[in-house]
Amino acid sequence: QVQLVESGGDLVQAGGSLRLSCAASGSIRSTNVMGWYRQAPGKQRELVATIISSTRRTNYAESVKGRFTISRDNAKNTVYLQMNSLKAEDTAVYYCNYKALGIVGNDYWGQGTQITVSS
């Protein structure tokens, strides 16, 4: 089992910045991918950004490229999402995700944190 604890959600004005953190604990595999997804009201959950533990390779949704930066501290099993130039359309519940690479079903979600961007 893996537990994920997110923090950093808030209400912010358009153009502002926020930083999300997600700390993983439990049976952490050394080779994993952690990332952030979001779900706006009435919409499906979508990928925001992911980062692989070993290579630090990142993947971003087109809508956040150039504005959001994902990073991680493997020693702390923590992933961060720095969000700049926030827009109203970034308003959503943001979920942290952990997946162990090469192991089917080893996939966990955080409880979600609300980000509201006022225009």
N, C-alpha and C positions, 0 to 999 in steps of 0.2 A: 504494500500500500504506500501511496505517496500523498502527502497533504500539501496543499498550496494555499498560502495566505497572501492576499493582495492588499495593497494600501496605496493611497494617493488620489483616489477619486475626489472630485470636488465640483463646485460651480465656478465657472470662469468666463470672463468676457471674451468675445471674439477677438482674435489676434494675440491672446494670452498664451501662457505655457503651463504645462503640468508635467509631473514626473510620476509614473506608476512604478511600483515595486512588487515583486512576487517572490516570496521565499518558499522553497520546496524543502520538505523534510520527509524522512521515512526511508524506504528502500530505493534510493537513488542509484540508477545505473550510470556508469561513467560516460557512456556514449548516449546522448539524448538530444532531443530538440525541445526547446521551450519557446513559448511565444504568446502572443496576445491576439485575441479575437474579440469582436464586438457585435452587439445585437441592438439595433434600434427598434423602437416600438413598431410592430406590424411588419418587421422585416426578418429575414433569416440571419443567423449568425454568420459572420464573414471574417476571413483572415485579415489581420492588420499587419503583423510582422512575426517572423520566427528567426531563431538563431540556433545553430548547432553547437553543441558543447565543445567538440574536438577541433573543428575547423574554424569556428566562429563565422561560418558562412551565414549570411542573412538573406531574407526574402521579405519583400514588402508589397502590400497592395499598392496599385498604381495611385490610388486616391491619397495616399499618405507619403509617397516618395518625396524627399526633399524637405519634409516638415517633421517627420517622426524619425527617431533613431532608437534602435533596439540594441541593448548591450547586456552582458552578463558577467557575473563574478562566480566562477566555478567553485572557488574555495568556500563561498557562502551559499552555493546552490540558489543563487538569486538572479532574477532577470529584471531588467529595467526597460521602461519605455519613456523616452524623453519626447514630449509632444510640444511642438512650437507652432506658431501661426494657426492656432485652433480656429475652426470654423463651426458654424451652427450645425452643419451636417456631420460633425464628429460626435455629436451628442448620442450617447448609447451607454449600455452596460458593457464594460470591458472585462473579459474573462482571461485569466491566465491558463495556459495549457502546458502539460508535460507529456512527452512521449519518449519511451525508451526505444531507441532504434534497433530494429531486428527482432523485436519481441511483439508478437501479435497480442493486442488487447491491453498492453501496458500504457494506458492513456488516461490521464487524469485532468480534472478541471477545478479551478478555484470557484469561489462562491460568487464572484463578480463584484465590480465596483462601478458606481455610477459616475459618469462624466456628463455634465450639462454645460453647453457653451451657449451663452446668451448673445444675441446679436444686437 
